[in-house]
Structure formats: C-alpha cells, structure tokens
C-alpha cells in the first residue's frame, strides 16, 4: 500500500496516514515512503515528461526516488532470507 497525494496541512491526510499505519504498519504491506501532493508532479505530464525529468529536485520526485530505494531494499532483504 502506497500513500499518495498526501498533504501534511490537512487533517484528512493525517488521519488517513494514521489509520493506515495502525492497520498495516506492522506488516510489510505499507510502504514507509509517502508521496506528497506536489504541483511539480501534477505539471510534469502537461510537459510530456516524467517527474524526474521535469524537476528532479522537487519534493514529489525525491519521494518517488525514496520509494524506489525502499523497494530495492525490501527486495534485497527478501533475497537474503
């Protein structure tokens, strides 16, 4: 489960995140990485570019890079077991 469009300014986002962590936090079903609501992510498709090519330093692009790192780390841990 990946939380996307997260806006730390809204109570709803915070409540949803809290509920997800309480239900799935102990399992491997919930990614620790959270993808924020980010205007640069929303603009990228309009320019025909992936977020990493449009603005690699944006908060959203960095979050997707963190997600990729988390996935790779999880896969490495599975292979080591």
N, C-alpha and C positions, 0 to 999 in steps of 0.2 A: 504494500500500500504506500503510495507516494502522495503526500500532501502538497497540492499546488494552489496557486492563486492566493497564497497566504498573505494577509495584510495585518501586520502586528498592531496597527492602530485600531482595529475593530474587535469588539468583544466577541462577535460571532467566530472570527478566525481563531481567537484564543480558546474559546470554548470547544470548537471542533478539534483543535490540536490536543487539548487536554483529554477529551473523550477518546480520541484515537490512541493516545499514549496509555490511558487507563485500560482500554480493552485489548490492545495489541502490543503494548510496549515491552512485555516480557518475551514475546515471540520474535521470530525473525521475519515476521510479515510486514512490519512497519519500518520504512527507511528512516534513519535519523536525519537525513538531509531533507530540508523543507524548501520548496521552490516558491519564492515570494511573488506577489503581484508586482509587475515591473513594466513600466512603459516601454523600455527598450526591447523587452521580449515581445510586446504587442506590436511594436513598429517593424520589427525585422521582416515578417512576411510581406509587408507592403513594399519593401525594397527588394524582395525576392532573394533574401539571404537568411541563412541560419543565424541564430542569435550570436553564436561565437564569431561569425564573420562580420556581423553588423556592429557589435560593440562588445568585444571580449572582456572588457573591464567592468561591464555592468553587473549589478548585483545578481540579476537573473542568470546571466551567462556563467558567472562564477559559481552559482548554486548548481547549475547543470554539470559543471566540471567536478564539483564536490560529489554529486550523485554518481558520476562515472567512477570516481575514485572509490566510493563506498561499494559499488557493485564489484569492482575488481578485487577489492579487499575481501569481500564476502566470498567470492569465487575461489580465491586463493586459500581462504580458511577451509572451505569445503574440500578442496583437493588435499590439504594437509591432514585431514581427519582420516 
